[in-house]
């Protein structure tokens, strides 16, 4: 194993130490690389809804996480050490990381569908993650990043990839798009749709704060589901689209009302992308909401490996603007403030700086 030339022996990290709410800022041993691993000095790491589930210790986290675990999976940083067989990166490289570590041998991996690998592991869930000063990762999941992208933006490339896949699973240039749910990934999807040439973008959410962020990334029409009834929102969408409905609905919330809105608003022959996760089962009128309308439905999980990452690099070169979505930055020691913001909904993306 390669001996590190840069560590002091110990680092600070946010650890889920026990099966209860919260995290602990702990002193942990510096990670060391295996033969095909690299150690990354984390420059920035952003908070995700998954991290909030773990922080709050909800039923999903209770069933999935086995403490102790350093959590976090959205990150960027500098390569500071590599194993002896690493060839894709070198010391000093600026990288982000794919958080899904795939097996490489299941049917999906061997047929170009690694994004739905049957045996994948998740950074910060199944192995120690990025809420730390250093993280060790296989070189195969590292993504060299342009030094022109600052860390507080570069760390969000992984969730941004979700939005790229959700929005661009089909071309939407010149099309009318509805986005239901303006959490960070929904906002990212709006920014991607704008950069990709969507003609008209409509967004709905229950939060006036997040609808304001949607305007800042180029959404043309915002509809507040708190102050407007479902019928009035449907009427507004019909008015905006001259009675036709939208070409594409991107459902990013998982809310049952929004799910039905997404299918109702799309025109015959349109498409619906489903990214938001409902908390329970949702019933549909399949004949009238999907079959008779001839709708194409896509379920999106993660990113296409690594097709989406290449596409994202091109979108940045084309002027993709996510700065308004990155609303808060904290030192890692102030992590509790970040999670309080996520739980309140009064934020876009929250970034921690180790």
Secondary structure, 3 states (H helix, E strand, C coil): CCCCCCCCCEEEEEEECCCCCCCEEEEEECCCCCCCEEEEEEEEEECCHHHHHHHHCCHHHHHHCCCCEECCCEEEEEEEEECCCCCCCCCCCEEEECCEECCCCCHHHHCCCHHHCCCCEEECCCECCCCECEEEEEHHHEEECCCCCCHHHHCCHHHHHHHHHHHHCCCCCCCEEEEECCCHHHHHHHHHHHHCCCCEEEEEECCHHHHHHHHHCCCCEEEECCCCCHHHHHHHHHHHCCCCCEEEEEECCCCHHHHHHHHHHEEEEEEEEECCCCCCCCCCCHHHHHHCCCCEEEECCCCCCCHHHHHHHHHHHCCCCCHHHCCEEEEHHHHHHHHHHHHHCCCCCEEEEC
